[in-house]
Amino acid sequence: MRTEREEMETERISIQVDAEAAKAFKSASAEERRKLEALLSVRLSEVTRTRESLQVIMDEISEKAEQRGLTPKILKKILNED
């Protein structure tokens, strides 16, 4: 189990994303950005700790999202909401 201190240690990185994702992130509130950063951090950690390929993990995430009704069109709409 992680201690509170371990959970709070972060490091800034830069990643390339498409223009729409960048716009959505930049236009999000500070709280929404923190949530997105936390989600990305968790997923990146999961990917690096598993032996599955990144493509398999991405396919699973996509499949689960679609099963829950999140289509690419809906996701785009959510990310573009103000």
C-alpha positions in Angstrom: 0.0 0.0 0.0 1.3 3.5 -0.9 1.7 6.1 1.7 0.2 9.6 1.3 3.6 11.0 0.5 4.2 8.5 -2.3 0.8 9.3 -3.9 1.5 13.0 -3.9 5.0 12.8 -5.6 4.6 13.8 -9.2 6.8 14.8 -12.1 5.9 16.9 -15.0 6.2 15.3 -18.5 5.3 16.4 -22.0 3.3 14.3 -24.4 2.1 14.8 -27.9 -1.7 14.6 -28.4 -3.9 15.6 -31.3 -5.1 19.2 -31.6 -8.6 18.5 -30.3 -7.3 16.7 -27.2 -5.0 19.6 -26.5 -7.8 22.1 -26.9 -10.1 20.1 -24.7 -7.5 19.8 -22.0 -6.5 23.5 -22.1 -10.2 24.6 -21.9 -11.0 22.3 -19.0 -11.2 23.7 -15.5 -8.3 23.3 -13.1 -10.2 20.5 -11.3 -11.0 18.7 -14.5 -7.4 18.9 -15.6 -6.2 17.4 -12.3 -8.7 14.6 -12.8 -7.5 13.9 -16.3 -3.9 14.0 -15.2 -4.6 11.5 -12.4 -6.4 9.2 -14.8 -3.6 9.3 -17.3 -1.0 8.7 -14.5 -2.9 5.7 -13.3 -3.3 4.2 -16.8 0.4 4.8 -17.6 1.4 3.1 -14.4 -0.8 0.2 -15.2 0.6 -0.2 -18.7 4.2 -0.2 -17.5 3.5 -2.8 -14.8 1.9 -5.4 -17.0 3.3 -7.8 -19.5 0.5 -7.1 -21.9 1.3 -5.1 -25.0 0.1 -1.5 -25.1 -2.1 -2.3 -28.1 -3.9 -5.1 -26.2 -4.5 -2.7 -23.2 -5.7 0.1 -25.5 -8.1 -2.3 -27.3 -9.5 -3.4 -23.9 -10.1 0.2 -22.8 -11.8 1.0 -26.1 -14.0 -2.1 -25.8 -15.0 -1.3 -22.3 -15.8 2.3 -23.1 -18.0 1.2 -26.1 -19.8 -1.4 -23.9 -20.6 1.4 -21.5 -22.0 3.5 -24.5 -19.0 5.7 -25.0 -18.5 5.9 -28.7 -15.8 8.0 -30.4 -18.5 10.5 -31.4 -19.8 10.9 -27.8 -16.2 11.2 -26.5 -15.5 13.9 -29.0 -18.6 15.8 -27.9 -17.7 15.4 -24.2 -14.2 16.7 -24.8 -15.5 19.7 -26.8 -18.1 20.8 -24.2 -17.4 24.1 -22.5 
